Amino acid sequence: MGLLPSARFVSALLLTTWAIAAADLPGMPPVLDRNNIYSADAPGELSETVKSFPYRVYVPNSKSDTVDVIDPATFKIIDHFALPKHGKGLLEPQHVVPSWDLKKLWVAQDLGDQLTLIDPATGKKGETVHVEDPYNMYYTPDGKYAVVMAEREKRIDFRDAQTMKVVNRVPVGCEGVNHADFTPDGRYMIATCEFSSELLKIDVAAQKVVNRMNLEPKGMPQDCRLSPDGKVFYVANMDADGVHIIDGNAFKQLAFLKTGKGAHGEYFSRDGHYMYISNRGEGTISLLDTTTRKLAGKWVIPGGGSPDMGGVSPDGRQLWLSGRYNSEVYVLDTGNGKLLARIRVGKGPHGLCVYPQPGRYSLGHTGNMR
């Protein structure tokens, strides 16, 4: 006896769904909406894991080896601590990185060869562990590995996400590997090489570089983010003053958009409609419409500044950015671009982390959530 039409439809649907899921990295949480991979990052969509955490902004000061903790409700620093030193040189804390399971924050210190834990349930400093050259750090979408961007060593190190023990060291053969993001299926990672103007494509399961690309125009590629529809990657280029649009599957460049001097950080609005691009060299933030892939406006920080890395508030109403060369943090209204606060912090503030944030899991950096 044959299947009824409705049963055939259901059977076909199940097979199609299975085929799509089977194409994803094994162990990766399922994509909720393939038209918006950030659908879990909407306002108010806090995981049960983080709902009780106090809302704070953690600022790593790369030139004073300290962390400032800001209460976003008052725009005031409510805690400040020095990072443990094991020598005379600078530690250079670069980014505050949420763990894949959302339970920890790590302060990555590349010159100090260490990670320092912050407990987001209390906002307090915890243990420090030895990790070679953690300029930046990501997590594979299945949560198995912490991916350390060992820029100085020209490597990407895959480490056990829980113990931080080395599993595999991957030579990259380029200068300044530092920022990255993952394809929608989690199988590939696209990474930037700041000092050789290259992009890398890394097979996540095989843990090896499978392709590389020279960017045009040349420059210093920085932040790299997957578009909400999952079709392209946006790569900020600090020396070329704009953003490359990259087809990750074909691994080719589709376009280049001029945004402003020193294009550096990239962050999405909570509805995924806009990407905020910090132009560090001119004190502005460009808005890119992710639907049209066209620029939609520019916000100017009154009196100038050096907007760098940061994040969007859980409700989507504020954009927080470090002022890398001005020892300050900027808070902007995402509705109109108005500067809400300019907060004095330590020297060389870099990859600040707004936490907690909506999302099911973290891919690292300053809170690349999905």
Buried (B, 14 or more C-beta within 10 A) or exposed (E): EEEEEEEEEEEEEEEEEEEEEEEBBEEBBEBEEEEBBBBBBBBEBBBEBBEEBBBBBBBBBBBBBBBBBBBBEEBEBEBBBEBBBEEEEBBBBBBBBBBBBBBBBBBBBBBBBBBBBBBBBEBEBBEBBEBBBBBBBBBBBBBBBBBBBBBBBBBBBBBEBEEBEEBEBBEBBBEBBBBBBBBBBBBBBBBBBBEBBBBBBBBBEEBEBEEBBEBEEEBBBBBBBBBBBBBBBBBBBBBBBBBBBBEBBEBEBEEBBBBBBBBBBBBBBBBBBBBBBBBBBBBBBBBBEBEEBEBBEBBBBEEEBBBBBBBBBBEBBBBBBBBBBBBBBBBBEBEEBEBEBBBEBBBBBBBBBBBBBBBBBBBBBBBBBB
